[in-house]
Amino acid sequence: MTTQMPTRKTKLMLKAERRLGEPLSTGLQKLYNARGLAGSADFLGTSKSTVYYWTLKFGMRVKRKLVRL
């Protein structure tokens, strides 16, 4: 469940929404849980720090995956 706060969307957020095909608050959570932080950033054409900031801004609960080498 996401807690969406009223926010003014930047040009980069709008670009990410077009890429996702749905609102950033829901699409980003699905993408992050499926691909992780780095994969989401690559898909959206942004930095990892931007994607992480958006997850905090929208109050998203995301799954963190442990990768064993």
Stockholm file with secondary structure:
# STOCKHOLM 1.0

chainA/1-69         MTTQMPTRKTKLMLKAERRLGEPLSTGLQKLYNARGLAGSADFLGTSKSTVYYWTLKFGMRVKRKLVRL
#=GR chainA/1-69 SS CCCCCCCCCCHHHHHHHHHHTSCHHHHHHHHHHHHHHHHHHHHHTSCHHHHHHHHHHTTCCCCCCCCCC
#=GC SS_cons        CCCCCCCCCCHHHHHHHHHHTSCHHHHHHHHHHHHHHHHHHHHHTSCHHHHHHHHHHTTCCCCCCCCCC
//
